[in-house]
Amino acid sequence: MKKLFLSSISILLITILLVGCGENTTSPTAGGDQETYNWRFAHEENNGSIQDVYVKKFVEVLEEKSGGKINIDIYPVGQIGDATQQAELLQNGGLEFAMVSPGNTGTIVPENQLFSLHFLFSENMDVNREVFKTSKALNEILSDKYLEKNIQVLSYWTEGPMEWTTKNPVNTPEKWKGVKMRTMPSPMIVASYEAYGANPTPVPYMEVYSGLQLNMIEGQENPISAIQEMKFYEVQDYLTLGSSSLYVTCTCVNPEFFNGLPEDIQQMILDTADELVDFSFEAQADLNGGALDLIKADSDIEVVELTKEERAAFKEASKSAYDKYIEMVGADGEKILNTLLEEIAAVEGK
């Protein structure tokens, strides 16, 4: 309770400071005939990460669309709190924009934990791109759940498949028993690894390297680009290309702020988010592909690719987590999951 109280106080103080420093800001220029906008956009990763690349492109495109009327300051993770605190700041109006990833906000929007289910999406990334663009399950039903929590989703996109680094081989479900696996603070991610008999251990992102180095944890999951950027491969022996799930994140805006903007500015924001879905898929493919080459060149970590049979075994073992998801979130979550599964199958069948 004391930690929760202190966290709430911290969020309140940061919110007051941010609002005081740079109000959602519309101010006339010297000529008096044009308004300018000065906003903030926080993301969950370091400079140079895929989220950083995406956010910088988002800012570039939006500023260009506005003809210089819009100016946005970017805050990487840690500058104004961790990923969960940034989401809370967005809810409270301390930020205008933020990247919000389900692994960090599963307790805020429980239904978003379906992204943590293993082997949910297609192995074909072109299929997934189409699903993210057109899905009613995501863009309507799930987005309404975010809106109920004072977060407006502009778009969903992926940083790429989640891959495993571990101390020991984990290419079959049986080999996961007892493995101390670092996870994000999402009950569904925990349940997904418990389905294999692992010992999921939530650890803040910036503490993962030291946790692996000190054997406090034995493995972690991330897109290849993050594994290379954070140098997790230096303190691990196996890199297993399981592609068990996609790291899904979403570009979000504070709804009260957004609704208070002129319609033409709102449309610029919506258009920018739509345009960047394709960019995000291309960026993750480039970054992840290049990162794997760098890892291989810079280490002797053993890279393991799952066979078709091994992947099938994991799919079977993961089914209990789907039941757990429905149990945790109820009928609304079940509707989102079933609708999404039907949409994925429909796009794959084209």
C-alpha positions in Angstrom: 0.0 0.0 0.0 2.9 2.4 0.9 4.5 1.7 -2.5 1.2 2.3 -4.3 0.6 5.5 -2.4 4.1 6.8 -3.2 3.7 5.9 -6.9 0.4 7.8 -7.1 2.0 10.9 -5.5 4.9 10.7 -8.0 2.4 10.5 -10.9 0.5 13.5 -9.5 3.7 15.6 -9.1 5.0 14.7 -12.6 1.6 15.6 -14.1 1.5 18.9 -12.4 5.0 19.7 -13.5 4.4 18.7 -17.1 1.1 20.6 -17.4 2.7 23.6 -15.9 5.8 23.4 -18.2 4.0 23.0 -21.4 0.2 23.2 -21.4 -1.6 21.5 -24.2 -0.6 24.4 -25.9 -2.1 26.5 -28.5 -0.6 30.0 -28.8 -0.8 32.7 -31.4 2.3 33.5 -33.4 3.8 37.0 -33.6 1.6 37.7 -36.6 -1.5 36.8 -34.6 -3.1 34.9 -37.6 -1.9 31.4 -36.9 -2.0 29.1 -33.9 1.0 26.9 -32.9 0.8 23.7 -30.9 3.5 22.4 -28.6 2.9 18.9 -27.4 4.7 15.9 -25.7 5.1 12.3 -27.0 6.5 9.7 -24.6 7.6 6.2 -25.6 8.7 3.1 -23.7 12.2 2.5 -25.1 15.6 4.1 -25.6 16.9 6.4 -28.2 17.5 4.5 -31.5 14.9 1.8 -30.6 12.1 0.9 -33.0 9.6 2.9 -30.9 12.0 5.9 -31.1 12.3 5.5 -34.9 8.5 5.3 -35.2 7.8 8.3 -32.9 10.4 10.5 -34.7 8.8 9.6 -38.0 5.3 10.3 -36.6 6.5 13.7 -35.4 8.2 14.5 -38.7 5.1 13.6 -40.8 2.7 15.5 -38.5 4.9 18.6 -38.3 5.1 18.6 -42.1 1.4 18.2 -42.5 0.8 21.1 -40.3 3.1 23.4 -42.1 5.2 24.0 -39.0 2.2 24.8 -36.7 2.8 21.6 -34.6 5.9 21.1 -32.5 6.3 17.9 -30.5 8.9 17.1 -27.8 9.9 13.4 -27.5 10.5 11.7 -24.2 12.2 8.2 -24.2 11.5 5.9 -21.3 12.9 7.0 -18.0 12.8 10.7 -18.6 9.4 11.1 -17.1 8.8 7.7 -15.5 8.7 4.1 -16.6 6.2 2.7 -19.2 3.4 2.2 -16.8 3.8 5.7 -15.3 3.8 7.2 -18.8 0.4 5.5 -19.5 -1.0 6.9 -16.3 0.3 10.4 -17.3 -1.5 10.1 -20.6 -4.7 9.2 -18.8 -4.3 12.1 -16.5 -3.6 14.7 -19.2 0.1 15.1 -18.3 1.0 13.9 -21.8 -0.7 14.4 -25.1 0.7 11.3 -26.8 2.3 8.1 -25.7 3.1 4.6 -26.9 1.1 2.2 -24.8 2.0 -1.5 -24.9 -0.3 -4.2 -23.5 2.5 -5.9 -21.5 2.8 -2.7 -19.4 -0.9 -1.9 -19.2 -2.7 -5.3 -18.7 -4.1 -4.1 -15.4 -5.4 -0.9 -16.9 -7.1 -2.5 -19.9 -7.4 -6.3 -19.1 -8.8 -7.1 -22.5 -5.6 -6.0 -24.2 -3.8 -9.1 -22.8 -4.9 -11.1 -25.7 -1.8 -9.8 -27.4 0.2 -11.8 -24.9 -1.3 -15.1 -26.1 1.2 -17.3 -27.9 0.7 -18.3 -31.5 -2.3 -16.0 -31.9 -1.3 -14.1 -35.1 -0.2 -15.4 -38.5 3.4 -16.4 -39.3 2.8 -14.2 -42.5 3.5 -10.6 -41.6 1.6 -9.3 -44.6 -1.5 -11.0 -43.1 -0.9 -9.3 -39.8 -0.4 -5.9 -41.4 -3.9 -6.2 -43.1 -5.4 -7.4 -39.8 -4.1 -4.4 -37.9 -5.5 -2.1 -40.5 -8.9 -3.6 -40.8 -9.7 -5.5 -37.7 -13.1 -4.6 -36.0 -12.0 -6.6 -33.0 -9.0 -4.3 -32.4 -9.9 -0.9 -34.0 -13.5 -0.8 -32.6 -14.2 -3.3 -29.8 -10.8 -3.2 -28.0 -10.3 0.5 -28.7 -13.6 1.2 -26.9 -12.1 -0.6 -23.9 -9.1 1.8 -23.9 -11.4 4.8 -24.3 -13.3 3.8 -21.2 -9.9 4.2 -19.4 -9.3 7.6 -20.9 -6.9 6.4 -23.5 -7.7 6.9 -27.2 -5.9 4.4 -29.6 -4.9 5.9 -32.9 -3.4 2.7 -34.3 -2.0 -0.8 -33.4 1.3 -1.9 -34.8 4.0 -4.4 -34.1 7.7 -4.3 -33.3 8.1 -7.8 -34.6 8.0 -11.4 -33.3 9.0 -12.1 -29.7 12.1 -14.3 -29.5 13.6 -16.1 -26.5 17.1 -15.8 -25.0 17.9 -18.3 -22.3 20.7 -20.0 -20.3 19.6 -23.4 -21.5 17.8 -24.9 -24.5 14.0 -24.3 -24.6 13.0 -25.7 -27.9 10.3 -27.9 -26.4 7.6 -27.1 -23.8 9.1 -29.7 -21.4 12.4 -27.8 -21.3 10.7 -24.8 -19.8 9.8 -26.4 -16.5 11.1 -24.2 -13.7 12.9 -21.7 -16.0 13.0 -18.2 -14.3 11.6 -16.2 -17.3 11.6 -12.5 -17.2 8.2 -11.1 -18.2 6.5 -7.7 -18.3 3.9 -7.1 -15.5 1.0 -8.6 -17.3 -1.0 -11.5 -15.8 -1.6 -12.9 -19.2 2.1 -13.1 -20.1 2.6 -14.8 -16.8 -0.1 -17.3 -17.6 1.3 -18.0 -21.1 4.6 -19.1 -19.6 3.0 -21.0 -16.7 1.3 -23.1 -19.4 4.8 -24.5 -20.2 5.7 -24.9 -16.5 8.0 -22.0 -16.4 8.5 -19.6 -13.4 7.6 -16.2 -14.8 9.3 -13.3 -13.0 8.2 -9.7 -13.7 11.3 -7.4 -13.9 11.5 -3.7 -15.1 13.0 -3.5 -18.6 16.0 -1.5 -17.6 16.9 -4.1 -15.0 16.8 -7.2 -17.3 20.5 -7.2 -18.3 21.7 -7.1 -14.7 19.1 -9.7 -13.7 20.4 -12.1 -16.4 24.0 -11.4 -15.6 23.4 -12.1 -11.9 21.3 -15.2 -12.6 18.3 -13.7 -10.9 16.5 -14.6 -14.1 17.4 -17.2 -16.7 15.7 -15.9 -19.8 13.8 -13.1 -21.4 11.6 -12.4 -24.5 11.8 -9.5 -26.9 12.0 -8.6 -30.6 15.4 -9.2 -32.1 16.1 -5.5 -32.3 15.6 -5.0 -28.6 17.8 -8.1 -27.8 20.6 -6.5 -29.8 20.1 -3.0 -28.6 20.1 -4.0 -24.9 22.9 -6.6 -25.5 20.9 -9.3 -23.7 22.8 -11.8 -26.0 26.0 -11.1 -24.1 24.7 -12.8 -20.9 22.7 -15.6 -22.6 23.7 -18.9 -24.3 20.7 -19.6 -26.6 18.6 -17.4 -28.9 15.5 -19.4 -29.9 13.5 -18.0 -32.8 10.2 -19.2 -31.4 8.2 -16.2 -32.7 5.7 -17.1 -30.0 3.8 -13.8 -30.2 4.1 -10.4 -31.7 5.2 -7.5 -29.6 2.1 -5.3 -30.2 2.1 -1.7 -29.1 -0.3 1.2 -29.9 -0.1 4.9 -30.7 -2.3 6.7 -28.2 -3.6 10.2 -27.4 -5.4 11.7 -24.5 -9.0 11.8 -25.6 -10.0 15.1 -23.9 -7.0 16.8 -25.4 -7.8 15.3 -28.9 -11.5 16.3 -28.7 -10.6 19.8 -27.9 -8.6 20.3 -31.1 -9.9 21.8 -34.3 -11.3 19.2 -36.8 -8.5 19.8 -39.3 -5.8 19.2 -36.7 -7.6 16.1 -35.5 -7.7 14.8 -39.1 -3.9 15.4 -39.5 -3.3 13.3 -36.5 -5.6 10.5 -37.7 -4.1 10.5 -41.2 -0.5 10.4 -39.8 -1.3 7.3 -37.6 -2.9 5.5 -40.6 0.0 6.3 -42.9 2.6 5.0 -40.4 1.1 1.5 -40.1 3.0 0.5 -43.3 6.1 2.3 -42.1 6.0 0.5 -38.8 6.0 -2.9 -40.5 8.8 -2.0 -42.8 10.9 -0.5 -40.0 10.5 -3.5 -37.7 11.5 -5.9 -40.6 14.7 -3.8 -41.3 15.7 -3.4 -37.7 15.1 -7.0 -36.7 16.8 -8.4 -39.7 19.8 -6.2 -39.3 19.9 -6.9 -35.5 20.1 -10.7 -36.0 23.1 -10.2 -38.3 24.8 -8.0 -35.7 24.2 -10.5 -32.9 25.7 -13.4 -34.9 28.7 -11.3 -35.8 29.2 -10.1 -32.2 28.7 -13.3 -30.2 28.8 -17.0 -30.2 25.3 -17.4 -28.9 23.6 -20.5 -30.3 20.7 -19.5 -32.6 17.9 -22.2 -32.6 15.0 -22.3 -35.0 11.9 -24.3 -34.0 11.0 -27.2 -36.3 7.4 -27.5 -37.5 6.8 -30.3 -35.0 8.3 -28.3 -32.1 6.1 -25.3 -33.0 3.0 -27.5 -33.1 3.9 -28.8 -29.6 4.0 -25.3 -28.3 0.7 -24.4 -29.9 -0.9 -27.3 -28.2 0.7 -26.5 -24.8 -0.4 -22.8 -25.0 -4.1 -23.6 -25.3 -4.6 -23.5 -21.5 -3.6 -19.8 -21.5 -6.4 -19.0 -23.9 -8.9 -20.5 -21.4 -7.2 -18.4 -18.7 -7.6 -15.2 -20.8 -11.4 -15.8 -21.1 -11.6 -16.6 -17.4 -9.8 -13.4 -16.5 -11.6 -10.9 -18.8 -15.1 -12.5 -19.3 -17.5 -12.3 -22.2 -16.3 -9.0 -23.7 -12.7 -10.3 -23.9 -13.9 -13.6 -25.3 -15.8 -11.7 -28.1 -12.7 -9.7 -29.0 -10.6 -12.9 -29.1 -13.0 -14.9 -31.2 -13.7 -12.0 -33.6 -9.9 -11.5 -34.0 -9.3 -15.2 -34.7 -12.0 -15.2 -37.3 -10.5 -12.1 -38.9 -7.0 -13.6 -39.0 -8.4 -16.8 -40.6 -10.3 -14.7 -43.2 -7.3 -12.7 -44.3 -5.1 -15.9 -44.4 -7.7 -17.5 -46.6 -7.7 -14.8 -49.3 
